[in-house]
Amino acid sequence: MGNNVIVLLSDEHSPLCMGNMKHYICKTPNLDKLSKKGTKFINAYCTSPICVPSRAGLATGLYTFQNKNWDNAFPYDGRDKSWAHTLTNYNLESTSIGKLHFKDEKVSTGFTEQIQPMHVINGIGDIRGSIRVNPLPREGARKYIDEAGIGTSSYQKYDIKTSKKALEWLSKKSQKLDDKNWVLFVSYTCPHFPLVAPKKFTDMYPLSSIRNPINHDRSKSLHPSNQTYADLMGFNPIFTENQIKKALRSYYALVTFIDYEMGKIINYIEGSSLKNNTTIIYTSDHGDNVGRDGLFGKSTMYEESVGVPLIVKGKNFKKNFVCKKNVSHIDLYKTILLELGIKINNKPKNYLGISLQETIKNKNRKYPVISEYHATCSLDGITMMLYKNYKFIYHINYKHQLFDLNKDPNELNDLSENKKYIKIFNLIKSKIEKIVDPKSVNLNAKKDQKKLLKKYGGRKNILSQGTLGYTPTPGEKPDISVGKK
């Protein structure tokens, strides 16, 4: 018999912003406790640094070039089977509570039950982000930094309800002895913007104690792909130092808020009959740039954005252990099923991952970790590959980038034109072209996006509808910003 599994998923939590990662100020006492009792994977990555594609990768165990969930208007629709579908085949229960960001409740996701689910708006999502040819800047994106401050948003209210419903569900489970294992997928919306947080959390972060992020004033020019992101997000003119610190205060406060909410579940399990046979997995759908280069949001291949926190506590994982191997969200597909005792048919076709259980036993992964970006505020696809201690970022019409993360964890020294690294440069480049074929994938993504734009009335009609700021909670009026067409 295997273990029960609880997956705790936050939204937009940069992996460096945790006490257990020795962040200079960000407070995460519950995640720190989970880390001491489990295994922390410090080199973990999402499949795409934006919500919908990342969550599709989490569900399917497939990279974006495989499942073709390109951007926030290509939500998971059950076409590719998820790990939850496999549980259904084994007559095992899987329940989701909170944000899924799939197409809608009607499609087959594999979950036995969805409690207060949050999906893409109108079953469609952010079509504006599918405009990749001569896109216009996103109206309203800048205001979430301009208006960062103290308060309460619909997201926090939703997350509090998510915790409450999760505790109710777990209470029922702890009162009866199940002869079958189950999965509970608890998914939150914070620390995703709006960047407003309750005063009791913002008080933990005095503005005078907040440091400036790397290149916050853009004194050093950006790579063209990141400059394009800045331009199309409306992050010009550059934010002032005070604006950045206020935004960071709210962001750090939201991280502490969501740590507090998840702590309710972590602590409940610790004191219940479920303690000895329940594995807890914590991660986030992607990170956030947290002011680096004057950027907020995700969508870049910086560690802050494409990296994710990943902590696992359970009988099959070492206590207070740090795993430095490169791992991916796709690895969770097989990991979850193995925890439930499913040892055969526990991975999708063309699976390029490896279970976390195998990783901590020093089994080497056959395929390097990959992440892609084909979404809003980009002109062409971006493909990232981790090979040993090197990060290679493959661009279609810009120069590629190469970083040695051991020597240069902040990614300040691009080695792509350094002759000493030509051999490793060519090796990783060839691996990316062989496994992903970024140029063909870029064309395929744009072809699919063009079809979608036509389906919904074309560029002019879509631009006339304005820009969606963030996915609304169930029953909430969407935040739409309208500007010039």
ZAMARGU-4260 file (C-alpha; in steps of 0.2 Angstrom, whole numbers, plus 5000, padded with zeros to 4 digits):
<rodrens>
0) 5000/5000/5000 | 5006/5017/4996 | 5004/5034/5004 | 4991/5048/5002 | 4998/5064/4994
5) 4994/5082/4997 | 5000/5094/4984 | 5001/5112/4990 | 5002/5124/4975 | 5005/5143/4976
10) 5005/5155/4962 | 5020/5165/4957 | 5031/5161/4972 | 5049/5165/4967 | 5060/5151/4973
15) 5073/5162/4982 | 5060/5170/4993 | 5060/5158/5008 | 5068/5158/5024 | 5075/5141/5021
20) 5084/5148/5005 | 5092/5161/5017 | 5083/5175/5010 | 5088/5191/5019 | 5070/5196/5024
25) 5056/5185/5017 | 5048/5175/5031 | 5041/5158/5028 | 5041/5149/5045 | 5029/5134/5039
30) 5039/5131/5023 | 5055/5131/5033 | 5048/5118/5045 | 5042/5107/5030 | 5060/5109/5023
35) 5068/5103/5039 | 5057/5088/5039 | 5058/5084/5021 | 5069/5086/5005 | 5071/5102/4997
40) 5075/5103/4978 | 5084/5119/4975 | 5086/5118/4956 | 5068/5115/4951 | 5060/5122/4936
45) 5042/5125/4928 | 5039/5120/4911 | 5034/5138/4906 | 5035/5153/4916 | 5017/5158/4915
50) 5001/5151/4923 | 4991/5141/4910 | 5005/5132/4901 | 5014/5128/4917 | 4999/5121/4925
55) 4996/5110/4910 | 5014/5104/4911 | 5010/5099/4930 | 4995/5090/4925 | 5001/5081/4910
60) 5020/5078/4914 | 5023/5085/4896 | 5033/5100/4891 | 5025/5114/4881 | 5031/5108/4864
65) 5023/5091/4868 | 5006/5096/4875 | 5004/5112/4864 | 4997/5123/4879 | 5006/5138/4872
70) 4999/5152/4882 | 4986/5158/4893 | 4972/5155/4880 | 4977/5137/4877 | 4971/5129/4894
75) 4972/5111/4898 | 4956/5103/4892 | 4959/5084/4896 | 4966/5080/4878 | 4982/5074/4886
80) 4979/5062/4900 | 4984/5069/4918 | 4991/5059/4933 | 4973/5061/4940 | 4966/5051/4925
85) 4978/5037/4930 | 4971/5038/4948 | 4954/5036/4941 | 4959/5021/4931 | 4965/5013/4947
90) 4949/5018/4956 | 4958/5030/4968 | 4951/5047/4973 | 4959/5064/4968 | 4951/5080/4974
95) 4956/5098/4969 | 4952/5113/4980 | 4955/5130/4973 | 4964/5137/4957 | 4966/5125/4943
100) 4967/5137/4928 | 4961/5123/4916 | 4947/5126/4903 | 4932/5124/4913 | 4923/5112/4925
105) 4915/5102/4911 | 4931/5095/4903 | 4938/5079/4910 | 4953/5083/4921 | 4954/5066/4930
110) 4949/5074/4947 | 4935/5065/4956 | 4929/5081/4963 | 4933/5100/4960 | 4929/5111/4975
115) 4927/5130/4972 | 4937/5128/4956 | 4945/5143/4947 | 4947/5141/4929 | 4952/5153/4914
120) 4939/5166/4911 | 4924/5161/4901 | 4933/5144/4896 | 4944/5154/4884 | 4957/5164/4894
125) 4968/5178/4889 | 4967/5179/4870 | 4976/5196/4869 | 4992/5186/4874 | 4991/5176/4858
130) 4995/5191/4847 | 5013/5188/4844 | 5015/5199/4828 | 5017/5217/4831 | 5008/5216/4848
135) 5004/5232/4858 | 5009/5235/4876 | 4997/5227/4889 | 4986/5241/4896 | 4985/5241/4915
140) 5000/5229/4918 | 5010/5243/4926 | 4996/5248/4938 | 4999/5233/4949 | 5016/5240/4954
145) 5010/5258/4954 | 4996/5254/4966 | 5005/5241/4977 | 5001/5244/4995 | 4991/5238/5010
150) 4974/5230/5009 | 4964/5215/5005 | 4961/5207/4988 | 4949/5194/4981 | 4963/5183/4980
155) 4967/5182/4998 | 4949/5180/5002 | 4948/5165/4990 | 4964/5158/4997 | 4957/5158/5015
160) 4941/5149/5009 | 4953/5136/5000 | 4962/5133/5017 | 4945/5131/5026 | 4938/5119/5013
165) 4954/5109/5013 | 4954/5107/5032 | 4936/5102/5032 | 4940/5088/5019 | 4955/5082/5028
170) 4945/5082/5045 | 4933/5069/5037 | 4947/5059/5030 | 4956/5058/5047 | 4940/5052/5056
175) 4939/5036/5045 | 4951/5023/5040 | 4952/5022/5021 | 4958/5006/5013 | 4963/5016/4997
180) 4975/5030/4995 | 4970/5047/4989 | 4977/5064/4982 | 4972/5081/4988 | 4977/5095/4977
185) 4976/5112/4986 | 4979/5127/4975 | 4981/5145/4980 | 4981/5161/4970 | 4994/5171/4980
190) 5007/5178/4980 | 5001/5182/4962 | 4996/5201/4960 | 4986/5212/4964 | 5001/5217/4976
195) 4990/5222/4991 | 4992/5213/5007 | 4985/5214/5025 | 4994/5226/5037 | 4999/5213/5049
200) 5010/5205/5035 | 5016/5221/5027 | 5022/5227/5045 | 5034/5213/5044 | 5043/5222/5030
205) 5048/5240/5033 | 5053/5249/5017 | 5069/5254/5025 | 5074/5236/5027 | 5070/5231/5009
210) 5085/5230/4997 | 5086/5235/4979 | 5085/5220/4967 | 5098/5217/4954 | 5099/5230/4941
215) 5083/5238/4947 | 5087/5254/4938 | 5092/5246/4922 | 5109/5254/4923 | 5115/5239/4913
220) 5106/5236/4897 | 5094/5221/4896 | 5095/5206/4884 | 5083/5211/4869 | 5070/5197/4874
225) 5069/5205/4892 | 5068/5222/4885 | 5054/5217/4874 | 5045/5210/4889 | 5048/5227/4898
230) 5042/5237/4883 | 5026/5226/4880 | 5022/5225/4899 | 5022/5244/4900 | 5037/5244/4912
235) 5043/5261/4904 | 5047/5273/4912 | 5058/5263/4924 | 5050/5261/4941 | 5057/5272/4955
240) 5066/5265/4969 | 5052/5269/4981 | 5039/5260/4969 | 5050/5245/4968 | 5052/5244/4987
245) 5033/5246/4990 | 5029/5232/4977 | 5042/5221/4985 | 5035/5224/5003 | 5018/5218/4996
250) 5025/5203/4987 | 5035/5197/5002 | 5020/5200/5013 | 5009/5189/5001 | 5022/5176/5002
255) 5021/5176/5021 | 5002/5176/5020 | 5002/5161/5009 | 5014/5152/5020 | 5002/5156/5035
260) 4988/5148/5025 | 4997/5133/5020 | 5004/5131/5038 | 4986/5127/5043 | 4986/5112/5032
265) 5004/5107/5036 | 5001/5108/5055 | 4984/5099/5054 | 4992/5084/5046 | 5006/5084/5059
270) 4994/5082/5073 | 4982/5070/5064 | 4980/5051/5061 | 4986/5055/5043 | 5004/5060/5048
275) 5012/5044/5045 | 5005/5039/5028 | 5003/5056/5019 | 5016/5064/5008 | 5016/5083/5007
280) 5023/5091/4991 | 5024/5110/4990 | 5028/5120/4974 | 5022/5135/4964 | 5017/5136/4946
285) 5031/5148/4942 | 5041/5162/4950 | 5042/5181/4949 | 5056/5193/4943 | 5053/5202/4960
290) 5060/5219/4953 | 5076/5212/4944 | 5080/5223/4930 | 5065/5234/4935 | 5053/5219/4930
295) 5039/5211/4939 | 5028/5196/4934 | 5035/5181/4926 | 5039/5177/4908 | 5058/5177/4908
300) 5071/5164/4910 | 5079/5171/4925 | 5080/5159/4940 | 5068/5171/4949 | 5055/5168/4936
305) 5057/5151/4928 | 5063/5142/4945 | 5051/5136/4957 | 5051/5131/4976 | 5050/5112/4978
310) 5049/5103/4995 | 5043/5085/4998 | 5040/5078/5015 | 5036/5059/5016 | 5042/5042/5021
315) 5052/5040/5004 | 5061/5057/5006 | 5076/5061/5017 | 5074/5073/5031 | 5082/5090/5031
320) 5090/5085/5015 | 5095/5097/5000 | 5095/5090/4983 | 5105/5100/4970 | 5100/5090/4955
325) 5091/5098/4941 | 5072/5093/4942 | 5056/5098/4933 | 5038/5100/4936 | 5035/5086/4924
330) 5044/5074/4937 | 5029/5076/4948 | 5018/5066/4937 | 5028/5050/4941 | 5032/5055/4958
335) 5014/5057/4964 | 5009/5040/4956 | 5024/5031/4964 | 5019/5038/4981 | 5002/5030/4979
340) 5010/5013/4975 | 5007/5014/4956 | 5023/5006/4949 | 5017/5002/4931 | 5009/5013/4918
345) 5014/5028/4929 | 5020/5040/4915 | 5014/5047/4899 | 5020/5042/4882 | 5036/5051/4877
350) 5039/5056/4895 | 5056/5065/4897 | 5055/5066/4916 | 5061/5055/4930 | 5053/5053/4948
355) 5059/5063/4962 | 5061/5047/4972 | 5073/5041/4958 | 5082/5058/4958 | 5087/5057/4977
360) 5093/5039/4974 | 5106/5047/4962 | 5098/5040/4946 | 5103/5051/4932 | 5089/5059/4921
365) 5091/5054/4902 | 5085/5071/4896 | 5090/5088/4903 | 5077/5100/4911 | 5068/5111/4898
370) 5057/5126/4900 | 5049/5136/4886 | 5040/5152/4883 | 5028/5156/4869 | 5016/5168/4877
375) 5012/5186/4880 | 5025/5200/4878 | 5036/5190/4867 | 5039/5190/4848 | 5046/5173/4846
380) 5048/5157/4857 | 5061/5155/4870 | 5068/5139/4875 | 5079/5136/4891 | 5089/5120/4894
385) 5098/5115/4910 | 5113/5104/4907 | 5123/5100/4923 | 5128/5117/4930 | 5125/5127/4913
390) 5109/5136/4908 | 5107/5139/4889 | 5093/5151/4883 | 5089/5148/4865 | 5082/5163/4855
395) 5075/5163/4838 | 5080/5180/4832 | 5091/5186/4846 | 5108/5180/4852 | 5108/5164/4863
400) 5113/5165/4881 | 5124/5154/4892 | 5127/5155/4910 | 5137/5144/4923 | 5125/5144/4938
405) 5138/5137/4949 | 5150/5152/4946 | 5137/5164/4942 | 5121/5161/4951 | 5114/5178/4948
410) 5116/5176/4929 | 5127/5192/4926 | 5140/5185/4915 | 5134/5178/4898 | 5146/5166/4891
415) 5138/5163/4874 | 5152/5173/4865 | 5167/5167/4876 | 5178/5156/4866 | 5183/5146/4881
420) 5165/5139/4882 | 5162/5136/4863 | 5162/5117/4866 | 5149/5117/4879 | 5139/5130/4870
425) 5138/5119/4854 | 5134/5104/4864 | 5119/5111/4873 | 5113/5120/4857 | 5113/5104/4848
430) 5104/5095/4862 | 5090/5108/4862 | 5088/5107/4843 | 5088/5088/4843 | 5075/5087/4857
435) 5064/5102/4855 | 5068/5109/4838 | 5064/5127/4843 | 5062/5135/4826 | 5049/5122/4821
440) 5040/5123/4838 | 5040/5142/4836 | 5031/5141/4820 | 5019/5129/4826 | 5014/5139/4841
445) 5012/5155/4830 | 5001/5145/4818 | 4990/5139/4832 | 4989/5156/4840 | 4984/5163/4823
450) 4970/5151/4821 | 4964/5155/4838 | 4964/5174/4835 | 4954/5171/4819 | 4941/5160/4829
455) 4938/5174/4841 | 4936/5188/4828 | 4953/5193/4823 | 4966/5205/4830 | 4955/5221/4829
460) 4941/5213/4839 | 4952/5206/4852 | 4961/5222/4855 | 4945/5231/4857 | 4940/5220/4872
465) 4955/5227/4882 | 4967/5218/4893 | 4963/5206/4906 | 4973/5210/4922 | 4972/5193/4931
470) 4960/5179/4931 | 4945/5183/4942 | 4940/5172/4957 | 4923/5163/4954 | 4909/5177/4954
475) 4921/5191/4953 | 4920/5205/4940 | 4936/5204/4929 | 4948/5218/4929 | 4949/5224/4911
480) 4960/5239/4906 | 4956/5247/4889 | 4968/5259/4880 | 4972/5263/4862 | 4968/5250/4849
</rodrens>
